[in-house]
Amino acid sequence: MRKRERERFLKLLETRRQTLLARSARTAEEGREVVPEGGEDYVDDAVTHYTREFLLSLSDLERRQVLQVEEAIVRVKEGTFGECMSCGDEIEPRRLEAVPWARYCVSCQEIAEKEELAERYHVRDISEEEE
């Protein structure tokens, strides 16, 4: 990857990082502001609790994305940006344009997602058991 492209991606990533941090701070503040008043109606209390949990989970997702963006910034500075962290192949430029913090090429990303889903839901690969 050329120096000019790396600099462009670095600016893009830093802008994204600032946007996510600002949004995360707002979301966290909104989550703290949603305080159950209690006693009025158990349905209202349930909705308030759900809203608070939803807002807090959003900020958690945003924090994870901030970490991914920060890792990508480090990779730009180290000169490894654009390389798949799994197979070492180049990540397609179109993928980086869409998701500049991408760690993996499309093939390795699909594998990683399948493994994550299998781990999350404790799913076994039946084809391995048949052998």
C-alpha positions in Angstrom: 0.0 0.0 0.0 1.3 3.4 -0.9 2.1 6.1 1.6 -0.6 8.4 0.3 -3.2 5.6 0.7 -2.0 4.8 4.2 -2.2 8.5 5.2 -5.8 8.7 3.8 -6.9 5.6 5.7 -5.2 7.0 8.9 -7.2 10.2 8.6 -10.4 8.2 7.9 -9.7 6.0 10.9 -8.9 8.9 13.2 -12.1 10.7 12.2 -14.1 7.5 12.8 -12.5 7.1 16.2 -13.4 10.6 17.2 -17.0 10.2 16.0 -17.4 6.9 17.9 -15.9 8.3 21.1 -18.3 11.3 20.9 -21.3 9.1 20.2 -20.3 6.6 22.9 -20.0 9.4 25.5 -23.5 10.7 24.5 -25.0 7.2 24.7 -23.4 6.6 28.1 -24.8 9.9 29.4 -28.2 9.1 28.0 -28.1 5.7 29.8 -27.2 7.4 33.1 -30.1 9.9 32.6 -32.7 7.1 32.2 -33.4 6.6 35.9 -36.5 4.6 36.9 -38.8 6.7 39.0 -40.5 3.6 40.5 -43.9 3.1 41.8 -45.8 4.4 38.8 -46.4 1.4 36.7 -44.4 -1.9 36.4 -44.7 -1.7 32.6 -43.2 1.8 32.6 -40.4 0.5 34.9 -39.8 -2.4 32.6 -39.6 -0.1 29.5 -37.2 2.2 31.4 -34.9 -0.7 32.5 -34.9 -2.0 28.9 -34.1 1.4 27.5 -31.2 1.8 29.9 -29.8 -1.6 29.1 -30.2 -1.0 25.4 -28.4 2.3 25.6 -25.6 0.8 27.7 -25.2 -2.1 25.3 -24.9 0.3 22.4 -22.1 2.1 24.2 -20.4 -1.4 24.7 -20.7 -2.1 21.0 -19.3 1.3 20.2 -16.4 0.7 22.6 -15.6 -2.5 20.8 -15.6 -0.7 17.5 -13.3 2.0 18.9 -10.9 -0.7 19.9 -11.0 -2.1 16.4 -10.4 1.3 14.9 -7.5 2.0 17.3 -6.0 -1.4 16.3 -6.3 -0.4 12.7 -4.5 2.9 13.4 -1.6 1.0 15.0 -1.5 -1.3 11.9 -1.3 1.7 9.6 1.6 3.1 11.7 3.4 -0.3 11.8 2.9 -0.7 8.0 0.8 -3.9 8.3 -2.5 -2.2 7.5 -4.3 -3.9 4.7 -2.9 -7.4 5.4 -5.2 -10.1 6.7 -4.3 -10.9 10.3 -5.1 -14.6 9.6 -3.7 -15.6 6.3 -1.4 -12.6 5.5 -3.0 -11.9 2.1 -3.9 -8.4 1.1 -7.3 -7.2 2.1 -9.2 -6.0 -1.0 -9.2 -2.2 -1.3 -13.0 -2.2 -1.7 -13.3 -4.0 1.6 -11.0 -1.4 3.3 -13.0 1.4 1.8 -16.2 0.0 3.3 -14.7 -1.2 6.6 -11.3 0.5 7.1 -10.8 -1.3 10.5 -11.2 -4.7 8.9 -8.7 -7.3 10.3 -9.4 -10.1 7.8 -9.9 -10.7 4.2 -13.4 -11.7 3.2 -12.7 -15.5 3.4 -11.0 -15.3 6.8 -13.7 -13.0 8.1 -16.4 -15.6 7.1 -14.4 -18.3 9.0 -14.0 -16.1 12.0 -17.7 -15.3 12.1 -18.7 -19.0 11.9 -16.3 -19.8 14.7 -17.6 -17.0 16.8 -21.2 -18.1 16.3 -20.4 -21.7 17.0 -18.6 -20.7 20.2 -21.3 -18.3 21.3 -24.1 -20.9 20.8 -22.0 -24.0 21.6 -22.6 -25.5 18.1 -20.5 -28.5 17.0 -19.5 -29.1 13.4 -21.5 -32.2 12.5 -19.3 -32.9 9.5 -16.3 -33.5 11.8 -18.3 -36.0 13.9 -19.3 -38.0 10.8 -15.7 -38.8 9.9 
